[in-house]
Amino acid sequence: MRSYYSDVQTFVDWCAANGRDPLPADVETVCEFLGEQGPMHATSTVQRRLYAIRKVHRLLSLPDPTRDENINLTLRRARRAKLERPRQAKGMTHDYLERFLAVQPQTPIGIRNRAMLSMGYDLLTRRSELVALMTEDINFRGDGTLRVLIRRSKADPFGAGRIAFTSQRSAALVRAWLDWRGDEIGPLFCPIYHGRAINRDLSGDMVKLLIKGCARAAGLDASDVDAFSGHSMRVGAAQDLLCAGHDTAAIMRAGGWKSVDVLGRYLEFAEHNVWA
């Protein structure tokens, strides 16, 4: 929703600067906007902005200009003019996970961060899924692992949820975190302020900052630090599963993927390990 709002605002600002009416917009206006956006932004960004324009017209019950064939032709021209591969986040594979866990301090923040890193890797979570976990979503099992309900995700906007399981190590790290944090906090992972747990959730950006901070603390090159993102836990765990011999269908179930194409991009850099 934040992205849609930002994209619509970009379109409205562009219309104001060019003397056009944004709502309702005509086909010519949208085509010109997309044509100017194409050289400046990734194709995925241009396409998302088209979807945002479509959505706001529908929400306001205005005539939708985005279904015209000229719109499709403009978008196809933008794609052809900017041939590029989607940027892939560097995977936080098991080896990186071990290094990142090792650099965490022996403090409450370190206890929380270790639990977050291990959980995110085991569950193949997006950063938004990890910070959205609530304490009631986890159950400690008799075998020393966790059963986790991931309630809502990018591919599951209506909250059907999926069940996932963690390693014994993740369960132990979460237990250590909960022992320090206490029982009166709703979100599973929360901020720490002046040595006290605060009853609110973390932002998704916190996950990205955590992973990049671990990469720096582990002494990785700046280029490697830059390549990590909040998606790196998900990417790295998927790559490790492939290298361990699991098939695509099993990995898709584990990570809640709906598209083979998206998963395929994650696994490209793991292929050489499989056949080595």
SEKOL-506494 format. One record per residue (C-alpha): residue number from 1; residue in three letters; x, y, z. Coordinates in nm, 2 decimals. Last residue first. Layout:
! SEKOL-506494
<node NUM ALA <X Y Z>>;
...
! end
This chain:
! SEKOL-506494
<node 276 ALA <3.01 -2.95 -0.86>>;
<node 275 TRP <2.66 -3.01 -1.00>>;
<node 274 VAL <2.46 -2.88 -0.71>>;
<node 273 ASN <2.71 -2.61 -0.61>>;
<node 272 HIS <2.70 -2.47 -0.96>>;
<node 271 GLU <2.32 -2.45 -0.94>>;
<node 270 ALA <2.31 -2.24 -0.63>>;
<node 269 PHE <2.34 -1.91 -0.81>>;
<node 268 GLU <2.04 -1.98 -1.02>>;
<node 267 LEU <1.82 -2.08 -0.73>>;
<node 266 TYR <1.68 -1.74 -0.64>>;
<node 265 ARG <1.59 -1.67 -1.00>>;
<node 264 GLY <1.41 -2.00 -1.03>>;
<node 263 LEU <1.20 -1.92 -0.72>>;
<node 262 VAL <1.05 -1.62 -0.90>>;
<node 261 ASP <0.98 -1.83 -1.22>>;
<node 260 VAL <0.83 -2.11 -1.02>>;
<node 259 SER <0.56 -1.88 -0.89>>;
<node 258 LYS <0.34 -1.94 -0.59>>;
<node 257 TRP <0.62 -1.95 -0.33>>;
<node 256 GLY <0.52 -2.03 0.03>>;
<node 255 GLY <0.88 -2.09 0.14>>;
<node 254 ALA <0.86 -2.46 0.24>>;
<node 253 ARG <0.60 -2.54 -0.02>>;
<node 252 MET <0.81 -2.39 -0.30>>;
<node 251 ILE <1.12 -2.57 -0.17>>;
<node 250 ALA <0.93 -2.90 -0.18>>;
<node 249 ALA <0.81 -2.84 -0.54>>;
<node 248 THR <1.15 -2.74 -0.65>>;
<node 247 ASP <1.32 -3.06 -0.55>>;
<node 246 HIS <1.53 -3.11 -0.24>>;
<node 245 GLY <1.89 -3.23 -0.30>>;
<node 244 ALA <2.09 -3.05 -0.03>>;
<node 243 CYS <2.21 -2.80 -0.29>>;
<node 242 LEU <1.84 -2.71 -0.35>>;
<node 241 LEU <1.77 -2.66 0.02>>;
<node 240 ASP <2.09 -2.45 0.05>>;
<node 239 GLN <1.97 -2.22 -0.23>>;
<node 238 ALA <1.63 -2.18 -0.07>>;
<node 237 ALA <1.79 -2.10 0.26>>;
<node 236 GLY <2.01 -1.83 0.10>>;
<node 235 VAL <1.72 -1.66 -0.08>>;
<node 234 ARG <1.49 -1.64 0.21>>;
<node 233 MET <1.76 -1.52 0.45>>;
<node 232 SER <1.88 -1.27 0.19>>;
<node 231 HIS <1.54 -1.10 0.14>>;
<node 230 GLY <1.62 -0.82 0.39>>;
<node 229 SER <1.92 -0.74 0.17>>;
<node 228 PHE <2.28 -0.85 0.10>>;
<node 227 ALA <2.45 -0.72 -0.21>>;
<node 226 ASP <2.58 -0.40 -0.05>>;
<node 225 VAL <2.77 -0.60 0.22>>;
<node 224 ASP <2.92 -0.81 -0.06>>;
<node 223 SER <3.04 -0.51 -0.24>>;
<node 222 ALA <3.18 -0.36 0.08>>;
<node 221 ASP <3.39 -0.67 0.14>>;
<node 220 LEU <3.30 -0.89 0.43>>;
<node 219 GLY <3.46 -0.84 0.77>>;
<node 218 ALA <3.20 -1.03 0.98>>;
<node 217 ALA <3.10 -0.71 1.15>>;
<node 216 ARG <3.02 -0.56 0.80>>;
<node 215 ALA <2.81 -0.86 0.71>>;
<node 214 CYS <2.63 -0.86 1.04>>;
<node 213 GLY <2.54 -0.49 0.99>>;
<node 212 LYS <2.40 -0.57 0.65>>;
<node 211 ILE <2.18 -0.84 0.79>>;
<node 210 LEU <2.06 -0.63 1.08>>;
<node 209 LEU <1.99 -0.33 0.86>>;
<node 208 LYS <1.78 -0.54 0.63>>;
<node 207 VAL <1.59 -0.69 0.91>>;
<node 206 MET <1.53 -0.34 1.07>>;
<node 205 ASP <1.39 -0.22 0.74>>;
<node 204 GLY <1.09 -0.45 0.79>>;
<node 203 SER <1.00 -0.24 1.10>>;
<node 202 LEU <0.99 -0.39 1.44>>;
<node 201 ASP <0.67 -0.46 1.64>>;
<node 200 ARG <0.55 -0.30 1.95>>;
<node 199 ASN <0.56 -0.37 2.32>>;
<node 198 ILE <0.91 -0.23 2.41>>;
<node 197 ALA <1.17 -0.46 2.57>>;
<node 196 ARG <1.39 -0.27 2.82>>;
<node 195 GLY <1.76 -0.21 2.82>>;
<node 194 HIS <1.73 0.16 2.75>>;
<node 193 TYR <1.51 0.08 2.45>>;
<node 192 ILE <1.48 -0.27 2.30>>;
<node 191 PRO <1.26 -0.31 1.99>>;
<node 190 CYS <1.03 -0.61 1.95>>;
<node 189 PHE <1.05 -0.96 1.81>>;
<node 188 LEU <0.76 -1.20 1.89>>;
<node 187 PRO <0.51 -0.92 1.88>>;
<node 186 GLY <0.26 -0.92 2.17>>;
<node 185 ILE <0.48 -0.85 2.47>>;
<node 184 GLU <0.37 -0.94 2.82>>;
<node 183 ASP <0.56 -1.27 2.86>>;
<node 182 GLY <0.91 -1.16 2.93>>;
<node 181 ARG <1.20 -1.04 2.70>>;
<node 180 TRP <1.48 -1.22 2.87>>;
<node 179 ASP <1.32 -1.56 2.88>>;
<node 178 LEU <1.16 -1.49 2.55>>;
<node 177 TRP <1.50 -1.43 2.39>>;
<node 176 ALA <1.65 -1.75 2.54>>;
<node 175 ARG <1.35 -1.95 2.42>>;
<node 174 VAL <1.39 -1.80 2.07>>;
<node 173 LEU <1.75 -1.91 2.06>>;
<node 172 ALA <1.66 -2.26 2.18>>;
<node 171 ALA <1.39 -2.29 1.92>>;
<node 170 SER <1.63 -2.17 1.65>>;
<node 169 ARG <1.88 -2.43 1.75>>;
<node 168 GLN <1.62 -2.71 1.75>>;
<node 167 SER <1.55 -2.63 1.39>>;
<node 166 THR <1.23 -2.46 1.28>>;
<node 165 PHE <0.89 -2.56 1.15>>;
<node 164 ALA <0.65 -2.40 0.91>>;
<node 163 ILE <0.27 -2.37 0.89>>;
<node 162 ARG <0.11 -2.15 0.63>>;
<node 161 GLY <-0.14 -1.86 0.65>>;
<node 160 ALA <-0.48 -1.81 0.50>>;
<node 159 GLY <-0.42 -1.44 0.57>>;
<node 158 PHE <-0.60 -1.27 0.29>>;
<node 157 PRO <-0.29 -1.12 0.14>>;
<node 156 ASP <-0.12 -1.46 0.09>>;
<node 155 ALA <0.16 -1.40 -0.17>>;
<node 154 LYS <0.29 -1.10 0.01>>;
<node 153 SER <0.25 -1.28 0.34>>;
<node 152 ARG <0.00 -1.34 0.62>>;
<node 151 ARG <-0.03 -1.57 0.91>>;
<node 150 ILE <0.30 -1.75 0.93>>;
<node 149 LEU <0.21 -2.00 1.19>>;
<node 148 VAL <0.52 -2.15 1.35>>;
<node 147 ARG <0.58 -2.50 1.50>>;
<node 146 LEU <0.91 -2.48 1.70>>;
<node 145 THR <1.17 -2.75 1.76>>;
<node 144 GLY <1.28 -2.92 2.08>>;
<node 143 ASP <1.13 -3.26 2.00>>;
<node 142 GLY <0.84 -3.20 2.23>>;
<node 141 ARG <0.73 -2.89 2.04>>;
<node 140 PHE <0.74 -2.53 2.13>>;
<node 139 ASN <0.45 -2.34 1.97>>;
<node 138 ILE <0.48 -2.01 1.79>>;
<node 137 ASP <0.21 -1.78 1.65>>;
<node 136 GLU <0.11 -1.66 2.00>>;
<node 135 THR <0.43 -1.46 2.03>>;
<node 134 MET <0.34 -1.27 1.71>>;
<node 133 LEU <0.52 -1.28 1.38>>;
<node 132 ALA <0.49 -0.97 1.17>>;
<node 131 VAL <0.87 -0.89 1.19>>;
<node 130 LEU <0.95 -1.22 1.02>>;
<node 129 GLU <0.68 -1.20 0.75>>;
<node 128 SER <0.78 -0.85 0.65>>;
<node 127 ARG <1.14 -0.96 0.61>>;
<node 126 ARG <1.04 -1.24 0.38>>;
<node 125 THR <1.07 -1.57 0.55>>;
<node 124 LEU <1.25 -1.89 0.45>>;
<node 123 LEU <1.14 -2.04 0.79>>;
<node 122 ASP <1.47 -2.18 0.89>>;
<node 121 TYR <1.66 -1.87 0.77>>;
<node 120 GLY <1.43 -1.62 0.93>>;
<node 119 MET <1.43 -1.81 1.26>>;
<node 118 SER <1.81 -1.82 1.27>>;
<node 117 LEU <1.85 -1.46 1.20>>;
<node 116 MET <1.57 -1.34 1.43>>;
<node 115 ALA <1.69 -1.56 1.72>>;
<node 114 ARG <2.05 -1.43 1.68>>;
<node 113 ASN <1.92 -1.08 1.67>>;
<node 112 ARG <1.72 -1.11 1.99>>;
<node 111 ILE <2.01 -1.25 2.19>>;
<node 110 GLY <2.24 -0.99 2.04>>;
<node 109 ILE <2.01 -0.71 2.14>>;
<node 108 PRO <1.98 -0.85 2.49>>;
<node 107 THR <2.36 -0.86 2.51>>;
<node 106 GLN <2.63 -1.11 2.44>>;
<node 105 PRO <2.72 -0.94 2.11>>;
<node 104 GLN <2.64 -1.09 1.76>>;
<node 103 VAL <2.94 -1.17 1.55>>;
<node 102 ALA <2.90 -1.55 1.58>>;
<node 101 LEU <2.54 -1.55 1.45>>;
<node 100 PHE <2.65 -1.37 1.13>>;
<node 99 ARG <2.93 -1.61 1.07>>;
<node 98 GLU <2.71 -1.92 1.11>>;
<node 97 LEU <2.44 -1.76 0.89>>;
<node 96 TYR <2.70 -1.69 0.62>>;
<node 95 ASP <2.79 -2.06 0.61>>;
<node 94 HIS <2.43 -2.16 0.61>>;
<node 93 THR <2.34 -1.94 0.31>>;
<node 92 MET <2.25 -1.57 0.34>>;
<node 91 GLY <2.18 -1.54 -0.03>>;
<node 90 LYS <2.29 -1.22 -0.21>>;
<node 89 ALA <1.99 -1.03 -0.33>>;
<node 88 GLN <1.91 -1.07 -0.70>>;
<node 87 ARG <1.88 -0.77 -0.93>>;
<node 86 PRO <1.63 -0.84 -1.20>>;
<node 85 ARG <1.81 -0.89 -1.54>>;
<node 84 GLU <1.81 -0.60 -1.77>>;
<node 83 LEU <1.70 -0.50 -2.12>>;
<node 82 LYS <1.59 -0.14 -2.11>>;
<node 81 ALA <1.44 -0.05 -2.45>>;
<node 80 ARG <1.25 -0.37 -2.48>>;
<node 79 ARG <1.07 -0.33 -2.15>>;
<node 78 ALA <0.98 0.03 -2.22>>;
<node 77 ARG <0.85 -0.06 -2.56>>;
<node 76 ARG <0.64 -0.33 -2.40>>;
<node 75 LEU <0.49 -0.08 -2.15>>;
<node 74 THR <0.40 0.17 -2.43>>;
<node 73 LEU <0.24 -0.11 -2.64>>;
<node 72 ASN <0.03 -0.22 -2.34>>;
<node 71 ILE <-0.08 0.14 -2.28>>;
<node 70 ASN <-0.17 0.18 -2.65>>;
<node 69 GLU <-0.39 -0.13 -2.61>>;
<node 68 ASP <-0.62 0.05 -2.37>>;
<node 67 ARG <-0.67 -0.12 -2.04>>;
<node 66 THR <-0.50 0.16 -1.84>>;
<node 65 PRO <-0.76 0.44 -1.90>>;
<node 64 ASP <-1.00 0.32 -1.63>>;
<node 63 PRO <-1.31 0.54 -1.61>>;
<node 62 LEU <-1.34 0.66 -1.25>>;
<node 61 SER <-1.50 0.46 -0.96>>;
<node 60 LEU <-1.26 0.62 -0.71>>;
<node 59 LEU <-1.12 0.28 -0.61>>;
<node 58 ARG <-1.10 0.18 -0.98>>;
<node 57 HIS <-0.91 0.49 -1.08>>;
<node 56 VAL <-0.67 0.44 -0.79>>;
<node 55 LYS <-0.61 0.08 -0.88>>;
<node 54 ARG <-0.53 0.15 -1.25>>;
<node 53 ILE <-0.28 0.42 -1.16>>;
<node 52 ALA <-0.12 0.19 -0.91>>;
<node 51 TYR <-0.10 -0.09 -1.16>>;
<node 50 LEU <0.08 0.15 -1.40>>;
<node 49 ARG <0.32 0.25 -1.13>>;
<node 48 ARG <0.39 -0.12 -1.06>>;
<node 47 GLN <0.48 -0.17 -1.43>>;
<node 46 VAL <0.72 0.12 -1.42>>;
<node 45 THR <0.89 -0.01 -1.11>>;
<node 44 SER <0.92 -0.36 -1.25>>;
<node 43 THR <1.08 -0.21 -1.57>>;
<node 42 ALA <1.35 -0.05 -1.36>>;
<node 41 HIS <1.35 0.32 -1.36>>;
<node 40 MET <1.48 0.63 -1.55>>;
<node 39 PRO <1.45 0.52 -1.91>>;
<node 38 GLY <1.09 0.39 -1.86>>;
<node 37 GLN <0.95 0.67 -1.65>>;
<node 36 GLU <0.92 0.91 -1.95>>;
<node 35 GLY <0.73 0.66 -2.16>>;
<node 34 LEU <0.51 0.56 -1.87>>;
<node 33 PHE <0.40 0.92 -1.82>>;
<node 32 GLU <0.35 0.98 -2.19>>;
<node 31 CYS <0.13 0.66 -2.21>>;
<node 30 VAL <-0.07 0.76 -1.90>>;
<node 29 THR <-0.14 1.11 -2.04>>;
<node 28 GLU <-0.24 0.98 -2.39>>;
<node 27 VAL <-0.48 0.72 -2.23>>;
<node 26 ASP <-0.67 0.98 -2.04>>;
<node 25 ALA <-0.64 1.05 -1.67>>;
<node 24 PRO <-0.94 1.08 -1.43>>;
<node 23 LEU <-0.79 1.18 -1.21>>;
<node 22 PRO <-0.44 1.29 -1.32>>;
<node 21 ASP <-0.54 1.60 -1.53>>;
<node 20 ARG <-0.24 1.72 -1.72>>;
<node 19 GLY <-0.04 2.05 -1.70>>;
<node 18 ASN <0.30 1.89 -1.72>>;
<node 17 ALA <0.42 1.96 -1.37>>;
<node 16 ALA <0.08 1.88 -1.22>>;
<node 15 CYS <0.07 1.56 -1.41>>;
<node 14 TRP <0.41 1.46 -1.29>>;
<node 13 ASP <0.31 1.53 -0.93>>;
<node 12 VAL <0.00 1.32 -0.97>>;
<node 11 PHE <0.19 1.03 -1.12>>;
<node 10 THR <0.46 1.04 -0.84>>;
<node 9 GLN <0.18 1.06 -0.58>>;
<node 8 VAL <0.02 0.75 -0.74>>;
<node 7 ASP <0.35 0.57 -0.72>>;
<node 6 SER <0.40 0.67 -0.35>>;
<node 5 TYR <0.05 0.56 -0.25>>;
<node 4 TYR <0.09 0.23 -0.44>>;
<node 3 SER <0.43 0.17 -0.27>>;
<node 2 ARG <0.29 0.24 0.07>>;
<node 1 MET <0.00 0.00 0.00>>;
! end
